[in-house]
Structures are given as C-alpha cells and as structure tokens.
C-alpha cells in the first residue's frame, strides 16, 4: 500500500493481548491478534500507519530486580506461541515469564505481517535489544516508500515508553504528518509526550492525542492543548517531579498529586547540566521535604 504523505500516525503502546482472560475472549492467540487489528482499524480510521512499540526483556537491566520480584513464581512457560495456541485460563501466569513475552512479541509481529495486506494500511514494528546486546532494527510492512528494515530506528533503548519518542519523530519526518495518536494507559507516556511536544511541534506536528483508559474512563487527551496551556518550562518540571516520585526505574515515593502540588520551581535547574552542584542537591532536598510535608531544620 502507498501511504499518503499527510498520513496520521497511530502509536500502539497498550497491551495487544490483555493481562486477564474474560469469558468473551477469543480462544487462541491468532484470533486475538485478528480482533486487535480489527479494533485499531475501527478506532483510528484516519490513520494509515500503525507503529507497534515493544519492550525489550534482557537479563542485565535496571528493571531486572523489580521484574524478578514480580515474575517467574507460578509462571506458565510456553515453548512456542503460534496462531493455534490457546490462551491460558490464568493469563496472569503467562505474563510472569519474560520468555513468554518475547515469544508473544515475535508471534504478533509475524502474524500482523501475514494479515496486513487485507487491511490496506502500513505497520512499523519497533526493534528490541537482545540478551547478547544486539540491536534489532524496526521493520515495516505495507509501506512501499519505506525499506523493510528501518536503520534510523535501530535504538539502544530498552523501555518501550521511551522508544515511542523517536518513532514519533521519525514518522513526522518521513510522512510530513501533522496529527498523531498514541494508545497507552501509562502515566509515564503522558509525561514523556508533554516533555517532547516542543520537538514534535518544531518538526511540524500540530495535534497529538493520547487514547487513555477504557470503558467509562476512556478518553482522548489532547497533549498539544495541555502543552500550550502549561508551557514548555512547566512540562519539564512535571517530568522531573514524575521521575522523582517513582517511574519504571525508580520506586514510588508519596503520591503524584503531592509531588505536583509542591513548589516545582525548586526543580528549575535540577538536572539541566551533566553535573549536579551541591546547591542543586540541597534545593532538591528542600523540594522533597516540602513534598513530604516535613519541616526543614
């Protein structure tokens, strides 16, 4: 399929196969992937290119200890996953094994390649980092103007939330796109999109939505409006407060609400240069004490 130069991009960071199995769920993984594609095509009818963004699961990782704590215990381990493999009744046990996640990503990518021609849209699959430190490139299917392997998207980025950012930048540059939508239920993604919105705007993007929540909480949040309302400086402060109060790599401390209601201006210079000064550390500690509603002696 030839993709329009004005195509809207969709970036899927949400779970393709859910963490729990409902009574109405398809019986096997092949049916689930087909249902997933049907849903995103229906949900984003103006999108002509879909990016599927994957995590990397490597043994030596900053997230390793936390993953080890949550995973493996009582896990169901699959030797392979194909279109006829039935979904386990206890899906949470599938997610406890990182190797299952790798197998599932590989299956989803191959299955989408097979099904893509019938949808008439293009797909881009993010690369990953292998345990031997090999970086795999992103791959495309159904986009005649783009090579199958995308060398510009060979990324040494483990976390899918962060890998999403260069995918958006690449899409804007290659398709002159002015509109994009990200599907994710992760607060980390919202904060990152706000932080990088000024770069997206400079590259030509005008509108960026995040499709957040489901059911009664489902909504399309206009990141571009939030960015213009908050301003670039405040969006930078929000990222600092978010990381400090707990993110993918750091344990949670207090609440996000308390972090945002504290005096964010104290973080204005924190982390802006490669080397932290003693004064910046003292000011950051003052912010932390205010945040924790303590009194500095």
N, C-alpha and C positions, 0 to 999 in steps of 0.2 A: 504494500500500500504506500502511496506517496503522501506524505504528511504535509499539510498546509504550513506555510511559513508563519502563519499567525496562530498556530495551534496553541490551545490551552493545555497546560501540563497538569497531570494528577500524580501525586507522590504518595504511595501507599506505605505507611509505616505501621499500620494496625495489624492485628493477628489475622492471618489468612484462614487458619484452622483454629477455632476457639479453644479456650483452656478447659471448657467443660462441655459435655455432650448432653444435648436436650433430646426429648422424646422425638421431636420432629426432625432431628439432624439426619443428613444422608448417612447411609450405612458404610460407605467406603471413601477413601481419600480422593479417588478420581471424581466421584460425584460431588464431593465437597469443593474441589478446585473449579469445576464447571459452575457450581452455584455461586462461588465467589466472583468469577468473571462476569456472570450474568448480572450480579448485583452492582458491580462497579460501573459496568457499561450503562446500566439503567440510571444509576445515581449521578453519574457525571457525563451526560450526553454530549456536552460541548467539548469534551476532552478527546484528543486524538492520539496522545502518547501517555502511557502509564508507566511510571517508574516503581518497581517493587524493590524496596530497600531492606536488605538483610543484615542481621547481626553477624559478627564473627565469634566463633567459640574456640578459643585457643587455650592451651594448658597454662602458659605463662601470661597472666592477665591481672590487671589491677582489680578486676571484678572477681578473680578466681576464688578468694576466700568466701565471699558472700554467696557465689554460685554453689560452692562446695557445701556450704551450710544448708542451702535450700534443696539441693539436688541429690540424686542417687538413692537416698533412703526410700525403699519401697518402690523403686522405679521399674517400669516395664521397658525392657530393652529390645528394640527391633533389629533384626539382621538386615532387613531391607524394607523399603516402602515403595509400593507401586500403585497403580490405579485401582487394583482389585483388593488391596489391603484394607481390611475392615477397621473402623475406628474402635479403639478400646472403650468399654463402658466407663472406665475410670480414666478420663483424659488427663487429669492432673498427674497421673503416674507416668504418662508419656513425656510430659514436659520436664520431669525431674532428671532426665538423662540428656546431656548435651549432644551425644552422638545421634539421638533421635531427631534433635532439632536440625542437625547438619543433613541427615538423610531426608528430612521433610523439605528443607530448602532446595536440595538437589532435585527431588521429585517435582516440586512445584514449578521450578524453572523448566524442566523438560516437558512437563505436561502443558504448560502455557505455550511453549514453542509449537507443540502439536496443534493446540486449539486456536492459536492466534489468527491464522488466515480466515477462519469463519467469522471473526468479529470485525475485520476491516480496520483495525487500529494497530498502533505500534506499541511495543513493550521494551523497556530497558530494565535489565536485572543488575542490581549493584554487585560489584565484586566483593570478595571477602579476603581475610587473612588466614592462611593455612598454618598448621602447627609447626611446619618447617620454615615459617616466616615468609613463604612465597605469597606474593600479592597477585590475586587474580583480577583481571580487568572486568569492567562492566560489559555486558553483552546486550545487543539489540536484536529484535526480530520484528519484521513487518514494517521497517523504515528504510526505504530504498536509498535515501540520501545519506545514510549513516552507515559506517562499516559495522560488521558484526561484532568485532571486538573494539571497545572504545578505550584507547590508550590514555586519553586525558582523564579517565576516571579509574586509573589504577591508583588506589588510595591506601595509604598506611594508616587507616582509621578503623579501630575495632568496633566502636559503638555506632549502631545504625542511626541514632538520633543526630549525631554529628556528621555522618556520611551523607545524610539528606541534604546538607547545605551545599556542597559542591555539585550535587546532582541538579539542584535548582539553578545554580549559576550557569552550569553547562547548558541546561535546557533553554534558558533565556538567551544565551549567546548563539545557540545553533538554530533556534526557531523564531527569533525575534518576538518572543512571546510576551504579552502584556498581562496575562491573567494566569493564575495557578491556584491549585487547591491541594492541601495536604490532609490526608486522613490519618489521624492519630489521637489516642486518648491519653497521651503522656504530657504532663506539665513541662517536662524538660524541653519538649519540642516547641511548645508555645513560647517559652522564654528565649530559646535559640533563634526562632524566627523573628521575634521582636528585635533582638540584638543585631541580626544580619540584614534587617529590612532596608537599611540605608544603602547597603551594597546592591541589593536587588533593584531598588529604585534607580540608582545610578546606572545600572545596566539596561534599564528600560522597562522593568516590571511596574505595573500600575496597581494591580489588585492581587492580594494574596489572602486566601481564606484557609482556615483550618476546620475540618469537619470533626467535631469533638462530641463525645458522648454517644448514647444510644437510647432509644425509647423516649421517655418523657424528658430526658436531659439532652437529647440530640440537638445540636445547633451548628450553624456555620458562622464561625467567629471571624470578623474582618480584621486581620492582622494589620493591614495597611491603615485602617482608621485608628486602631489602637496606637500605632507608631506615630502617626501625625498628631494625635491627641497628647501622648506622653512626651514626645520629643526624643531625640537620639540619646541625649545625656541620661535621661531618666531610665531609658531601656537598658543602658549599660549598667546602671545601678541595680536594676531589677535582677539582671543576670548574676551580679556579684552576691547579692543577698540570697538568691536562689541556691547558688553553689554552696555558700557558707552554711545554709540551713539544711543541707542534705540533698544529694543528687545521686546519679548512678554510681559514682565512685566514692562518695562520702556518706557517712552515717547521718541519719536525721537528728537534728537538734531543735528542740522547741517546735514552733509552728511557722508555716509560711506567712500567715497573716501577721504574726508578731514581728517577723523579720521585715515585712514591707511597711508596717506602721511605725517602725523605729526611725531614727534620724539617718536616712540613707545618704545624706550629704557627707557624712563622715567617711564614706567609702569612695569619694570622688577621685582621689589619687591612688587608691589602693590597687595594686596590680597593673598600673599603667606603664610601668617600666620593668625591665627584666630583673632588676634587683630591688628588693624591699628595703626601705630605710627603717631605722629604729623608730623614727617618728610615725611612719605609716603603720607600723605594727602596734604602737601604743594607741593610735587613733582607732584602729580596727578593734582593738580590745575594748576600748570605750564603747564602741558601737555594740559589741557583743554583750557588754554588761547592761547597757540600756535595753537591749533586746530582751535579755533575760530578766528585766525589771529588777536589776540589782543596783546598788549604790557604790560608785567608785570611791575608794578611800584615798 
